[in-house]
Amino acid sequence: MSQITLWGVEFKSNENFNINNRTFSGNSGINDIESDHIDILNFKDGMFNSKYCEQWGFKAVKFKSTFKDNQTFFEGILKSQDNGTLLCEGVVKNIKLEAIFTWTRKFLFWEIKNEYWFRGEEILKVK
């Protein structure tokens, strides 16, 4: 068991608790302004990815998650060789997921740092 810190709160973590093999679809946008795109977040076989961010070279990564107060908190850091890193921190309650992506791209003398939000629901599989 490892520890993770989300929004300044430390949790004991069980890897991939409760959200592994689930997919969420929703709206996303920069800062807290109106949505400018739809994204699909996948949690599969211990890996996490953003379908929308794949176009900029961000690859699936291992994610950490923990369960507390009937919510699953998770984090993953997506990386792109050309476009920097995306720290994703989020929470899932029932079928709803909310997350913040912090995109950082460093240059020689400066860096870009923007926050994006995601709000969506699980894509439920029909049996």
C-alpha positions in Angstrom: 0.0 0.0 0.0 1.4 3.4 -0.9 0.3 7.0 -0.1 -0.9 9.7 -2.4 -1.8 13.3 -1.8 -4.8 14.8 -3.6 -5.8 18.4 -3.0 -3.6 18.5 0.0 -5.1 15.5 1.7 -3.0 12.3 2.2 -4.6 8.9 1.5 -3.4 5.4 1.9 -3.8 4.0 -1.6 -4.8 0.7 -3.1 -3.7 0.7 -6.7 -6.6 1.2 -9.2 -9.3 0.9 -6.5 -12.9 1.0 -7.9 -12.4 2.7 -11.3 -10.2 0.2 -13.2 -11.9 -1.0 -16.4 -14.3 1.9 -16.5 -14.7 4.6 -19.2 -16.1 8.2 -18.8 -17.3 10.7 -21.4 -17.9 14.4 -20.7 -17.2 18.0 -21.4 -13.9 19.7 -20.9 -12.5 23.2 -21.1 -9.7 25.6 -20.1 -9.9 27.1 -16.6 -13.5 27.3 -15.6 -15.0 28.7 -18.8 -17.5 27.1 -21.1 -16.7 23.6 -22.5 -14.7 23.6 -25.8 -14.4 19.9 -26.4 -15.7 16.4 -25.4 -13.2 13.9 -24.0 -13.3 10.2 -23.1 -11.2 9.1 -20.0 -10.3 5.4 -19.9 -9.2 3.4 -16.9 -8.2 0.0 -18.2 -5.8 -2.7 -16.9 -4.3 -0.3 -14.4 -3.6 2.4 -17.1 -5.3 5.8 -17.6 -5.6 7.9 -20.8 -7.5 10.8 -22.3 -8.6 10.2 -25.9 -8.7 13.9 -26.7 -5.1 14.4 -25.5 -3.7 11.5 -27.6 -3.6 13.8 -30.6 -0.8 15.8 -28.8 1.2 12.7 -28.0 0.0 12.1 -24.5 0.3 8.4 -23.7 -1.6 6.1 -21.3 0.0 5.9 -17.9 -0.4 4.0 -14.6 -2.8 5.7 -12.2 -3.2 5.7 -8.5 -6.6 5.7 -6.7 -8.1 5.5 -3.3 -11.6 5.2 -1.8 -12.8 7.5 0.9 -16.3 8.7 1.9 -18.0 6.8 -0.9 -15.8 8.5 -3.5 -12.8 7.3 -5.5 -9.9 9.8 -5.8 -7.4 9.3 -8.5 -4.3 10.8 -10.1 -2.2 10.1 -13.2 0.5 12.1 -15.0 0.3 11.9 -18.8 3.4 12.7 -20.7 4.1 13.8 -24.2 7.6 14.0 -25.8 6.8 17.2 -27.5 4.0 18.8 -25.4 5.0 18.4 -21.7 3.0 16.8 -18.9 -0.7 16.7 -17.8 -1.3 16.1 -14.1 -4.8 14.7 -13.8 -6.4 14.7 -10.4 -10.0 13.7 -10.0 -12.9 12.2 -8.1 -15.5 9.6 -9.0 -18.8 9.3 -7.2 -21.2 6.7 -8.4 -21.1 7.2 -12.2 -20.0 10.9 -12.2 -16.3 12.0 -12.6 -14.8 15.4 -12.1 -11.2 16.2 -12.8 -8.6 18.9 -13.1 -5.8 18.6 -15.7 -2.8 20.8 -15.1 -0.8 21.1 -18.3 2.8 22.1 -18.1 5.2 22.6 -21.0 8.7 23.9 -20.2 10.8 25.9 -22.6 14.4 27.1 -22.2 13.5 30.4 -20.4 9.8 30.0 -19.6 6.9 27.6 -19.2 3.3 27.3 -20.0 0.9 26.2 -17.3 -2.8 25.9 -17.8 -5.7 24.2 -16.0 -8.4 22.3 -17.7 -11.6 20.8 -16.2 -13.5 17.7 -17.0 -17.0 16.7 -15.9 -18.6 13.5 -17.2 -20.4 10.3 -16.6 -19.5 6.7 -17.0 -20.3 5.0 -20.3 -22.3 2.1 -19.1 -22.0 -1.2 -20.9 -25.2 -2.9 -22.0 -25.1 -6.6 -21.1 
